[in-house]
Amino acid sequence: MKKLLLFFVLLSGIFFGCESEDEIAAQPFVAAFEKRSYDHREIQNVQTLKLTFSEKAAADGFVRISFTPTAAVYGTDFEIFPAPSGNELVIPFSKGDTGASFEFHNLIFPFDSLDKSIRFEITEIEYPQWSNIQGYTSAVVSFSASLGATITPSIGGPNQGNQVYFDLSSEKATQVWRESWDLGFYSGDDFRVGINGSVYMAVKKLEATNIDAVTEASVAAFQPVVAIGTFDPANTAFIDNPNGQISGTAISEISANDAENDVYLVNMGYTVGTSTPPVGSVAVAENPRGWKKIRILRDGNGYKLQYANLNSTTHQEVSIAKNDAYNFTFFSFNTNSTVSVEPEKDKWDLGFTVFTNVIDGNGSYGYSDFVVNNLKAGIKAYRVNVADANIDFNAFGLSNVNEANFQDDQRIIGADWRDVFSGTAFADRFYVLKDSEGNLYKIRMLGFLNPSGVRGYPKLEYKLLQ
């Protein structure tokens, strides 16, 4: 049997809190599902589905939910607790509760069919005061891509120590420490090697092929300029092209002719910050990570990396194979080995990271709160300006998508979604993204501060266009 993929599409709405008992009659008591989707491949036994309330319940009540199975049989494929009556379940709540829940039990693990689906919908809220159904009101259980969610990637607060890779269709996040890798060896047809821009690395070709002959004295003149944030337009030569095109790596394409592969001086950038900055600020970089010298050759259909500290008269060497399932194979000088960083190339759409970008006329510069789309896997996006399109996020539908607007740039969301001076996300723009399976999503950024005003807590909402 094959395991059934079930997605619960649960809409989390905008809740209105009451300030006093006098306002209860004027503002609704709202119940909504906490999440839009659950990947049922992750549910071997039981998944608790939660409802959230707009305020603490002032009295007892219940939420009535209907469900409609398609090609799925209650008692054979799934069960619900508390037990339903027919195709309806009643979820009670008590005075003082801030939410309610019920259990979905998977009875067919692994799955026996891919065509089963179940739809849940809130149909009634029984409560003494005025109640309302809004926000995430329905839940769809199916093999379809996620209908959307509101997410808060865990990038690590104001030090932003994590890179988070997120897949929209499965709602799956992969989190890695951004200092855990240094070089990325491309797995595609080209022989290209990227550097870790999230820690502000930079590299310079030395026009030399003998790595052991390079010393700190021989490169001393270059060290002040091989860096980001120098406000020199020439320093863009030392970083990977921030648009994400693989042809724009700072390290030239690795030649099949060893004599054409030069040694590079590598500025290792900075360690992840550890200090606590003023509220609303960031502290993403701390101590310099030093320097390396590297030379990269081809090794069959893979790579051979030579590396050493600047004054070393010998070098280490390692072979690195391509893996077609991933954009890159990543290598760490700290562990002297390959490391796991990105998910498989077709299993992430957005990356949340500190980023090395370019300011026109001022060269490379470091950005926090940055969002990239997975361009190397063909994930493209474009920005919709509300005023120009004359349509807002909620009204934008599948028929409004303009395929010609998708761009070959990974910075479509970038850092231009937030105003660091006001601490708010711009409300005059949103984004459209096409994933590797052709699903189209609209995305809007909602904020990047926590309730205490601390930076490094991005929040976004996305919805499947269908």
N, C-alpha and C positions, 0 to 999 in steps of 0.2 A: 504493500500500500504506500501511497505517497502522502506526504503531510500537507494538510490543507492550509493555505495562506489566507489568513483572515485579517482584514484591516478594519479597525473601529474608527469611523470618522466621527469625531466628537468635537463639536464646536465650542470654544471657550469665549464667552462674550464679555461685553463691557458692563461691569456691575456698578450699581449705584447704592452707596451706603446711606443709612438714615442717621441723622444727627440727633433726633429726639423722637419721643412717642408721637408728638403732634404731626410729624412728617410721615408717619407710617402710611396713612391714607393717601398721601400724595405721591409716594414712590413705591414701585412694585417690589415684591419679593421674587427674585429671579433664581431659577435653577437651570443649570446647564451641565453638559458633560465636561469633565476636566480636560480630556484629550480628544483629538480628532481620530487618531489611528493607533492601532496596535498591530504589529506583524505577528500573525498567529503561528508562524514558523518558530517563534521564540517561546510559544506557550505549550509546554509538554503536558501540563495538567490543568492548572487553574490560573485565571487572570482576574484580578479585582478591577471592576470598572467603577470609577468614582464620579459622583455628581458634586458640583460645588454650588454654594449659595451666595447670593450677593451680600448677605449679612447673617449674623447669628439668628437662628430661628427664635422668634418670640413666643411660639406656641407649637404644639404637636401638629403634624400634617403628614401628607404622603405625596409621592410623585408617581404618576401612572405612565408606564412605558409600553408601547406596542412593539412587536417584532414580526418581521415578515421574512421567512426563509425562502430561498430559491435553490432547489436541488439539494437541500439539506434537511434532514429529518430530526426533529426533537426526540431525544431519548436514544438515538442511534449515533448521530454525528456530534451532538452537543447537548448540554443541559444548562439550566440557569438556576441559581439559588439566591434569594428565596424562589421557590417553585412558582411558575406562572399559572394562570388560569386561562386555558386556551392560548391565544397569542398575545397575552397581556400579563404584565407583572406589575405589582404594586410595591413600591419601596417606601416604607414608613420612615419618618424622622421624628425626633423629639425636641422639645423646647431646649434651646442652648446649642443645638447641633449647627455646625458650619458646613455640613455636607452630608451625603449619603452614598451608599454603594451597593453593588450586587456582584455576584460571581458568575463568570463564564467558565464552564467546564468543557474541555476538549476531550471527546470520546474517541477520536480517530487519529491518534498519533502512533505511527506516521500516517500520512494522508492517503486516502483512496481515490480522490478525484480533485480536479482543479476547477470545476465549474460551480462549486457551492458558494452561496452568499447568503447573508442575513442582514437585514436592515432593522435597526432599533430607532425608535423615535419617541421623544417626550410628548405626551398628548394632553396631560393635565397636571396641574399642581393644586392640591387641596390644602388650603391655608386660610386662616380666619381673615387675614387682610388681603388687599389687592395683590394678586400674583401675576406673573408674566412669564412667558416662555420666549427666550431670546438667546442669542449667542450660539454655542455649539449644541444644537438641539437634536441632532440625529447621529446615528452610528451605523456605518456600513461595514459588514464583514464580508470580505471578498478577496479575490486574487488581484484586484486592481491596485494601481499605485495609490499611495496616500492621497487623500483629497486635500491635505494641508494640515498645518499645525501652527501654534505659536511656540517658538523655541528660545532658549536662553543659553547659548553655547558657553561652556565653562572655560574661558580663556585665562582665568587666574587673577582677576582683579586688576589693580593699577600696575602690577609688575608684568602682567600679560605673559606669563611664562609658558602657556600652552598654545600649540597650534591645534585647531579643531577642524576636522574634515567631516562634512555633513552630507548625507544622501537624502534628498527630498522625498523620493518615492517610498523609501522604507523607514524614514524618520530615524535613521541610525547615525550616531555621532561617534567618531574615532578621535581620541585625544592623545597628543604626544607632547613631551617636553621639547620646546623648540631648540634647546641647546644639545639635543641628543644626537644630532647629525651634522655633517659638514659638507659633503659632496653628494650630488645625485647623478648617477650614471644612467643616461637615457636608454630606454629599452626599445625604442622605435627603430626605424630603418637608419636614421642618422647616428653618427657616433659623436655625441655631445655630452658634456658634463656641466652641471649647474652647481652654483654655490649657495650657501644658506644665507639668503638676504634677511631672514628674520633676526639674525644676530649681527647684521651689518658687516658681513664679510666682503672683501674686495680682492681682486687678483690683477697681476700685471705680467705680461709675457716678457721674458728676459733675453730673448734672442740668443739663447745658449742651449746646448743639448746635454751637457755634462752636469748632472745635478750635484755631484759630489764636489765640484769646483766652486759652487756658489757659496759665498760666505756673507755674514752680516755686513762686513765692511764693503763688499762689492755691491750691495743693494741699498746701502745707507741713504743714498741720495734720493731713492724712490720712496722710502717709507713715509715721509711727511705727506706725500700726495696720493698714495694708494690707500684711500680711505673715503668714506662717504661723509656728507655734511660739511665739506670744505668750501662750499659755495663757489666752486670752480666748475664751469660747464664741462671741462675736459675730464672730470672724474667719472663721467658716465661710461667711459671706456673700460672701467674697472669693475663694473657690475653687470649682471645679466639684464638684458632688456626687460624692463618691468611689464611690457605688454604681454609677456608669456610666450612669445613665439620661440620655438626651440632653436631657430636659426640665429637668435640673438644672444647666445651665451657669451660671457666675457672670455671664456676659454675657447679658443678656436676649435673647429671640428677636428677630431682626432684622425690623423692621416694614416693610411695603410703603409706609408713610407716612414719608418722610424726617424729618419734624418730630418723630417719636416715637423716633428713634434718637440717643441721647445719646453724649457723649464719655466715655471711660473712662481712668482713671489706671491704668497698668500697672507693677507691680513685677516686674521681669524675673528675679528670683530670684538664683541663684548659679551660678558656673562650676563645672564638674566638678572635684572635688578632685584634687590632684596629690601631696600629701604621703603619706608612708608611716606609717600609724598603728601603734600597738602590735598585736602579733599577736592576732587575734580581734576587733579593732575595725574600724571603717570610717572613711573620710574622703571623704565623697561631695560635700561642698559646700566651696567655697573663697572666691572673691571675689564681692562683689555685682556683678550685671550691669547695674545702673542702672535707669532709669525711661523709660517711653514714654507718650505719649498717643495714643489711637486713637479712631476713629469708624468704624462699619461700616454700610453701606447695602445695600439690594438693588440688583442690576444684572441685570434680566431674571430668569432662573432661577438666577443666580449672586449674587456679592457684589462690593461695592466697598469696599475698605479704604483709609481715610485714616490716616496715621500720621506722627509727628514726635517729636523730642526735646522735653522739657518747655518749654524757653525759646525754641523756634523759632517765628517768626511766620508761617511758611509750612509746608505739609505735602506729603508725597508721597502719591500715589494709585495704586492698582493694582486691576484687575479680576481676580476669581478665579472660575473656572467650577466647577460641580459635576461630579463624575465618578462615575456610578452604580456603577462596579465597585469603588469604595473607600468605606470609612466616611467618610474626610475627604480634603480637599486641604490640604496643609500649607504654611505660609509661614514664611520665616525673615527676620528683620530684618537679620541679618548679610549675607545675600546679596541682600536686596531682591527675592526671587523665591520661587516655589513650589519645594518640595523633595520628594524621595521619602523616605517614612518607612515606613509600614505596607505590607505586601503587600495584594493585593486582599482584600476583606472576607471572602470565602469560602475564603481560603487561609491562614488562621491561626486557632488556637484559644486558645493561651496566650501571654501577654506577660510577660516578666521585666524588672523595672524598679525604679528608685527611685520612690517614690510619695508623694503627699500624701493622707493619710487624716485621720480625725477621731477624737479621744479624747473620749468622752462627758464633758461638763462642763468640758473644757479646750480645746475648739476644734480647729483644724487642727494637724497634726503630720507631720513627715517620717519616712518608713519606708524602710529598705533591705531587700533580699532579697524584694521583693514580687512576687507572681504574680497576674495578672488573667486572667480568661477574656473572650473577645471577645463581650461581651454585645450590642453594637450590631449584630452580625451574627447574633444569636439563639443564640449559644453559651452554654448554661446548664450549671450544675454544682450539686452539693450535697456536703456533708461526711457521711461515715459515721463515727460514733464506735464503735469496736470493742466497747466494753463495753455500749453501749446496743443495738447490733444483734446482739450475741452471735455475731459472725462476723468472721474476720480477712481480710486482703487476699487471700491465696491462695485461700481457700475461697469468696470472694464471686463469684457468677456472674450471668449474665443474668437469671435468675429472681428474683434478689434486688433488682433495680433497682425503685425506687419513683418512678414518673413525677411523682407529686405533690410530691416533695421538691425538684425543680429550682427554683432561685430566680432572681429578676430582679435579680441583684447581681453585679458583676464581681469582688468581693473574696472569693469563696468559699474560695479557697486563701489569698490575701492574704499576711499575715505571721504568721498564727497557726499555721503549720506548724513553726516552729522556736523553740528556747529559746536566746536569745543568751547566757544566763549559763552554761549547760552546754556550749554549742557543738554541740548535737545537734538532729536532727529528731525531733519527737514520733512515737512508734510506735503511739500509741493512736488514730490517725485516718488515714483516706485519703479519696479523693474520686472521684466519678463525674461524667463529663462527656459531654454529647451534642453532636456536631459538626454542621456545617451539612448533612451528608448523612445524618444520623440514626444514624451510628455511635456506639456507646456504649463508653466507655473507663473503666477504673478506674486511678487514679493515686495513687502514694504518693511522698512526698518522702523522700529518703534522707540528705541532709546539705547543708551550705553552707560547709564548710571544706575546704581542700586538705590533703594529708598533713602539711604543716608547721603546720597550725592557722590558716592565713591565711584570712580571710573573703572572700566574694565568689565562691564556686565551687559554685553550687547543683547538686544532682544529684537526678534523679527517675526513677522507673520507671513505665511505663504498659503496659496490656494491653487489647486489644480484647475486649469481652464478646460471645460468640457462642454 
